[in-house]
Amino acid sequence: MATSIKMRNPETGLTKQGFYGFSWTTFFFGMFPALFRGDFLTFIGTFVILIILAVITFGIGAFIAMFVWAFMYNKYYTRKLIEKGYRFDGTTQENALAAEVLGVEA
């Protein structure tokens, strides 16, 4: 189950939700959570890879890839937010837990 963490960019003041843990929305809806979060390059890349896998393996490879990607996507997305300058903006305990799970500094 995914856990959300509030994130804020100190330079722009913008806030976004970061996530960590298994992404049920990615598992059930494929690459569309990336599109709805504004992560367009990941959406396009995932779409292309899933189409190629589906054609080559008659759909089985795409299903397996979606299962694996559901474990990875939330961590990937939140780390990308950190690279863009966002910082954890929850409580001290929430920030420490998120940093530990994601393998970054709070």
DABELJO-V48496 format. One record per pair of residues at least 6 apart in sequence whose C-alpha atoms are under 6 Angstrom apart, sorted by the first residue. I is the first residue (numbers start at 1). J is the second residue. Records with the same first field share a line. If there is no record, write none. Layout:
# DABELJO-V48496
I: J + J
This chain:
# DABELJO-V48496
1: 21 + 22
2: 20 + 21 + 22 + 23
3: 19 + 20
4: 18 + 19
5: 17 + 18 + 19
6: 17 + 89 + 90
7: 15 + 16 + 17 + 86 + 87 + 88 + 89
8: 14 + 15 + 86 + 87 + 89
9: 85 + 86
18: 78
19: 74 + 78
20: 74 + 75
22: 70 + 71
23: 70
26: 70
27: 66 + 67 + 70
31: 43
34: 43
35: 43
50: 62
53: 61 + 62
54: 61 + 62
88: 95
96: 106
99: 105 + 106
